[in-house]
């Protein structure tokens, strides 16, 4: 397979494979190991295969050590995000009667992430929607000087063009990226790094697809 042949060149090839989720990263890594073992090799360089979230965090960390580092906000940990959501809910009028603010906080964090992934704008809804809208406003005020996982891709897209993305020669992105395609194009096309949609992956199956971008 062309993708694995390029990955077999090692880190010197500067090829990173970005997948939509951790499961697909694990599947690809396992299949690459089988590909190398089938050639009779006993050792090889680990491929640079990682899910989109980890890829964005890597770019953010690289940017921290660039000339832009002192201008970047701090990244909240998942635990910090949940604690902030829980505090926002617990101190709100809508949340005073909730018995399990931890569960509500987790749902809010997930919904907040989906809003940003799919670029969903404000809309009209029921009482739950109204409560969530109020919590979002307070959460945004509480995190005005920080950044969270949901908003990190947009931030990184602005700074990687000038800094961290330059460490890659080619990024191979798996086809089913859906909500993240807008980020992929913006953050890389203007930086000279080629992005290629490589394949659809299922257990034991990876079929090359035409390159894009």
Number of C-alpha atoms within 10 A of each C-alpha: 10 10 16 16 12 13 21 20 14 15 13 9 13 15 23 20 24 27 25 19 16 16 12 20 21 15 17 24 18 13 17 21 19 12 16 17 13 10 8 8 11 8 9 12 12 13 20 15 24 22 19 22 17 15 17 21 16 15 21 26 15 17 22 18 12 14 10 14 15 11 9 16 16 15 18 16 12 13 9 12 20 21 16 19 24 24 18 21 26 21 11 15 12 16 19 11 10 12 10 11 19 17 12 19 22 17 14 19 21 13 14 17 16 14 15 18 19 12 12 10 7 9 8 8 10 7 10 9 13 14 16 18 16 15 25 18 11 18 18 12 10 13 15 10 11 14 18 19 19 18 16 20 23 17 18 23 21 13 19 23 18 16 20 20 24 15 13 16 15 19 20 19 24 24 17 15 16 10 14 16 13 15 16 19 16 15 22 21 13 12 17 14 18 18 22 19 20 22 19 14 18 11 10 9 11 15 12 14 13 8 13 11 11
